[in-house]
Amino acid sequence: MATHKFDVAVVGTGPGGYVAAIRCAQLGLSVATVEDDRPGGVCLNWGCIPTKALLRNAEVVSLMGHAADYGIRLSGFEASYPEAVQRSRRVADRMAKGVEFLFRKNKITLFPGRGTLKARNVVEVKGTGGGAETLEARAVILATGSEPKSLPGVTIDEKTVISSNGAVRNEQAPKSIAVVGAGAVGVEFADVFASYGVQVTLLEALPRVVPVEDEEVSKELTRTFTRRGITIKTGVKVASVKPGGPGAVVDLGGEKLEVEQVLMAVGRAAKVAGLGLEGLGVQLERGFVKVSPTMETSVKGIYAIGDMAGAPLLAHKAMAEGVVAAEAIAGKSPRPVDYGNVPSCTYCHPQIASIGSTEARAREAGREVSVGRFPFTANGKAVALGETEGFIKVVADKATGEILGVHIIGPEATEIIHEFAVGRTLEATLEEIIHTIHAHPTLSEAALEATLAALGQAIHI
């Protein structure tokens, strides 16, 4: 068994892992990475990137269906779902190749295989070809991510009952599907399937869809999805999923739903099994690895980042944590991740983005708030685009003008949110936002108008 020595060994090369590896290399450290799939991890290969490619396809299909609104009359068109999946695979492949190039550029050594901690500074890599190698490192960064969860008694076979991983692999769309869970993953796939003519039923145990978002956003998405023919059932619990009908029978506690396929979108669990954490005394908390502000675990020299280190389970949060861990290992004094200022983005149509507190949570915390709303129906650019669904909502402290939270549903919401992310980082107030000139015509003007509305000064509504 060959032994290799490095300053840092990174186990897992998803967004957190590959960013951590690159930042370590930038800081002059020798770096080894371990990956049992392909560089980029779940996000680039089976999650974030391919799903966004599928959502873009869905958007184009929807736009083609409304071509007459733009004076374009089509005699008919064919939307091939298999080709949409194939395109998403090409996109994912291109991004994975990009990470491989960055590894070569930064002289990072990639060890294909599964890594296991054998000691505080030793990682054993069982190669994909069956051999094994040992990595000795001054510090180890764990970035193994997460995997889809299911409900008790429901087995994901990636045929009749599928996970998000199966959904991006399967080239045949079902005729009908029940999506269990109406969080970000659930509503994104509901959007994709509905755009390709699949009969979609969206099931959520909580009282509303996208339950972590502001209540007004949930109501708007419910209206939009319902208009598109998506059946939404909230406040329902799945008692069982069994073979039957066209594929599966979903028991909702009395009501039976027969569908061809079931997509389980009920959350994700940290991938911590088989890493050797227990033997070294690495502490877990509610299934996630417990870490310090510098991302160090309870065992000195072992760091954990990304999904395995806890909520929010977002790629950009993992990237930020990767930088913090790398800089801490290099002897810097990194600024800890501000978990209260991590944007949340959902890429269904209309898009959803938010940051900070909802109105309800702000009031529950005892804050006296001022709230500003501005609908995209009153935004010139949105009208010109034909994308007028949704609004921007700003929640601020009434006395100080501090921006407590922002909630967007509508065109390019996931791009617009960063204005407020930067604003909150710089501790900007409502007054400072309104004195920043916004170009016309742009969707971002709606951000200005919502801010003006919070001060009772909205111009265009």
N, C-alpha and C positions, 0 to 999 in steps of 0.2 A: 504494500500500500504506500503510494508516493505521498510525501508530505511537502506542503508548500507554505511559505511564510509571507504574510502581508501585514500591513498596519491595520487594515479593516477588512472584515468579511461581511458582506451583505447577503442575507438569505431572503430571496424574493426580489423580483425586478419589476414589480408594478410601478405605478407613479411615485409612490413613496420610496421604494427601493432604488430605482434607477436614478432618481434625483439625488438621493443621499449619496449614492456611489459617485456620481459626477461631481457633486460639491466636495466630497472628500478628496477626489483627484485634483480638483482645482486648488485645494489647500495643501497640495504636495504630499498627500498620503498614498501609499500603494494599496490598491483595492482589488479584492476578489468578489465576484457576485456568483450566486448559486440560483439556478432556475430550473424547475422540473417541467416547464412548458416552453414558452417562448418569451424572450425579453419583451417587457410591456405588461406582463401579467394579465389578470382578468380584464382590467379596464381597457387596454388597447386591443386585446385579442378577442374577448368575449363579452365585454360590457359597454363602457362609455362610448367608445369609438364606433363599433359596428351598429349599435343601437341608434346612434345619431345619424349614421348613413341611412339606415332603414327609415328613420323619421323624415329625413330629407326626401327620400323616395315617396313617402306617404304624402308629404306636402306638395310635391309636384303632381301626384295623382289627383289630389284634391283641387289644385289650381287648374289642371286640365279639365276637370269636371265643371269648373265655373268659367271656362274660357269665354263663353258668350258675354259675360259681364264686361269683358275687355274688348268686345267687338270682334272676337275671333271665333268663327264657327267651324266646328269639326264634324266630319261625317261619322266619326267614331274613332276610338283608340283602344289599344289593348295594354293593360297594365299587368306585366308578368311578375308575379311574386318570386318565382325562382331566380329571375334575373336580378331582382332587388337584393336578395340574399347574397347572390354571387358578387354583386357590386360591393356590398358591405364587407365581404371577405377580402376583396382586393384592397379596399381602404385600410382594413385592419393590417393586412400584410405589409402595406407601404409604411404604416406607422411603426410596426415591429422592426422593419428593416432600418428605420430611422434611429431607433434606440440602439440597435446593433452597431450602426455607424458611429454613434456618440460614444459607445464603449471603446471602439477602436481608436477614435480620435483622442480620448482621454486616457488611453493605455490601461483600461480596466479589463481584467481577466475574467472571462465567463466560464463557469464550470457547470455544464448541463447535468442535472440530476436533483435528487432530493437531499436537503441538508438536515442534519441532526446535531444538536449540541452534545458533545461528549465531555466537555469541561468548560470552564468559564471562557476560555480563549481557544477552544478547539471545536471545529465543525467537521463532521464526517460527511462526505458527499458520496451517495450511492448513485453512480452514473446511470444514464438511460440505457447504456449498453451492458450493464451488469457489473462493471468494475467499481472500485471504491478508491477515494482519495481523501487525504486529510489536509485541512486548512488550519494553520495556527495564526492567530491574529491578536493584536493588542486590544482590539475592540470588535464586538459583533453587533450588527444591526439586524434585527428581525423585522421582516416586512412581508409576511406571508399572506396578508389580506384576509378575506372572508369568503364564505360559500353560502349558497342559497339555503334557507331553512324551509321546512315543510310543517304541516299541522300534524299533531299526534295521530298515528294510525294511517297517514296518507303517504304512500311511497312514491317518490319521483322516479319514473322509469324513462323519462325523456321521449316517450312515445305518446301515451294517452295523457299522462300527468307529466307536464314539463316544467322546468325552471327557466329562468331568464337565459341560462347557458344554452339550453335546448332550443329556446325560441330563436336565437340568432343563428343556430346551425341548421334547423329544419327548413328545407327549400319548398315544402308544400304547406300552404296555408290551409287550416281546417275550414269547414263550412260554418262551424259554430264553436265558440269557446267561452268558458267561464274563467274570468280572471279573478283570482282570490287575493284580495289586498289592493286597496286603491291609493297606495302611496305613489312615490315617483315612478318606480318600476312598473307598477300595475297600470297606471294611466298612460304611460308612454307606449306600452305594448297594446293597450286597448285602442289607442290612436292609430297605430300602425295597422292592426288587423282590420279595424273598421274602415280605413281608407281603401283597403283591398276587398271590401265587400263581405267580410266575415261578420256573422251575427255575434255580437259581443255582449256578454252580461258581466258587469263589473260588480263584485261583491266586497263589502267592507263591514267589518264587525263594529266599528265605531260609528257615531251618528252621521258622519259626513266624509266625503272623499277628500284626498290630500289633507288628512286631519291635523298635521303639524303646521299647516299654513293658516293664515288669517281666515276667519269664518267667511268673510265677504268673498275671498278668493275661491273658497270651496263652493259657494253658491253660484258664482259665475261659471266655474268649470262644469258644474252639474247642468246648468242651463245649456251650455254650449254642447256638451256631449249628448244630452238628451235630444237636442235638435238634430244631431247627426245620426240618430237612431241607435245609440248605445243605451242598453238597458242598465240602470243603476239601482242596486239594492243596498241600502245602508242599514246598520243596526242588525245585521244578520250574522249568524254563526254557522259555519260548515260542520255538520255533525259527522259526515262521512263522504268519501268519494269511492264509488265502486264501479266495476265494469257493468255496462248496460247501455241500452238505447243505441245511439250512433257511435258510442265510444265509452262514455262515462255517465253515471248518474250522481249528481251532487245533492245530498240531503241537507236541507236548510232547516232541519228541525220540524218536519211536517211537510213542507213544500219540496217537491222533487224537481230538479232541473236536469234535463237531458241534453248533453252537448257532445260534440265530437272529441274535444280536447279540454283539458283544464290546465291553466297556468298558475303555478303557485308563486305568489309575489308577496309573501308574508314576512319578509325581512331576511337578514343575513346573520350568520354566526362566524365569530373569529376562528381562523384556522390555526389552532394551537396544539392539536393532538399530534403526537409523534415527533415533536421537536426536542424532547428531552428537558422540558421546563421543570417538571416536577422533581427530577433527580437533582437539579441544581438549586432548587428552592426559589425559583422565579414566581413571585406572587401574582395570582389572578384575582380579579374582582368582577363578579357577575359575568364570568366567561371571557373577559378581556384581560390583557396584560396590564398590570398596574405600573404606571410610569411617573417620573418626576417631571418638572417643567422643562428639563433638558432632554426628556425622553428616555432617561436611564431607568432600567427596571430595578427591582429590589436587590439584584446581584450586580455589583460594581463591574463595569466594562461591558455589560450586555444592555443593549438599547432595543426599544420596540416602537414602531411607528405605523401609521395608517390604520386600516380597519381593525387590526388585532389589538390596537391600543385604545379602542373605544370610540364612542360617538363624537362628532357626526361621521358617518361612514361615507366620506366623500374624497374623491381623488385629489382635489386641490388642497384639502386639509392634510392629506398624507404627504403631499409634496412639501408643504410648509414645515411639517414635522421632520421630514428628511433633512432639510437644510439645518434645522435646529440641532438635530443629533450630530450631523457632520461637523458643524462648527464647534459643538461642545467637545467632541472627540479631539479636534484639532487644537484645543486649548483656548478657543475664543470665548466670548461672553455673549452668546446669542440671545436675542430678544425672544421670549417665549411666545408661543402661538396664542393669539387672542381668539379664544373659542366663541366669544360673544360677537365676533365680527366676521364670521365665515359665511359667505353667500350660499344660499340654497337654491339650486336651479333644477327645474323640471322641463323637459324639452318636448312635451306634447304640444298640440295646436289647439288653443293658444298656449304659448309658453308661460311658465310661472317662475318667478324669482323673488327671493325675499332675503332680508338681512335684519338682524336684531329682533326686537320683541314685537309680538302681535299687540293689537290694541287691547285685547282681553287680558293678556298677561301683564301689560303695563298698568292697567287699572287695578288688577289683583295685587300688584306690588305696591299699591298706594300712590302711584304717580297721578298727578292731575295733568291730563293730556289735551293737546289740540290736534285735530285730525284734518288732513287735507286730502281730497280725492279729485282726480281729473280723469274723465273717460276718454278713450282713444277716438270716440265718435266726434270729439271736438278738436282733434289734432289734424292739421292740414296734411301732413305727410302720411298719416295712417289712412285718411280718406283717399288720397291719391293712390296709395298701394292697394286699396280695397281690403284693408286689414283693420277693422274698427272695433273688434271685440275687445272687451276688457278695460282696465283702468290702472292708474298708479295711485297708491294710498300711502301717505306719509303720516307717521305717528311721532309726535314730538312732545317734550316737556313744555307745559304751557308757560311756566315762569321763565325758563332759561333759553328756550328754543333748541335745546339739545335734541338731536335726531335719535329717537329711541328705536325706531323700526321702519322699514319700508317694504311694501308688498305690491308686486306687479303681476298682472296677468294680461297678456296681450302680445303684440308683435315685438320680436327681439327683446323680450323681457330679460333674457339671460345676458344680454349685452348691456342694457341700460343700467342694471343694478350696480355696476361697478362705480358709477358716479357717486353713489351713496356709500359704497364701501370705502372709497378714498376719503370721502367727506367725514365719515365716522372715525377713520384712522387719524385724520388731522383735527378731530374734535370740532368740525364745522357746525355752525348753527343754521337755523332756517334763514336768518338774515344774510349769512355769507353765501348760501346757495342762490338766493334771489338776486344778489348783486353780481353773480357770475353770468355773463351774457351767453345765451344758448343760440346756436345757429338756427336760422329759419330757411326752409322748413325741415325739421327733423323730428323723429320720434322722441328724442330727448327733451324737446320742449315740454312734453307732458310731465316730465320730472320737475321742471321749473314751475309749471302751472299747479301741480299738486302741492309743491312747497308754498307757493303763493296762497293757495287755498287754505293751508294750515294757519296762515296769518290773516285770513279773511280778505285777501287781496287778489284773488284770481281774476284774470283779465278776460279769458276767452270762454267763460261759462257763467 
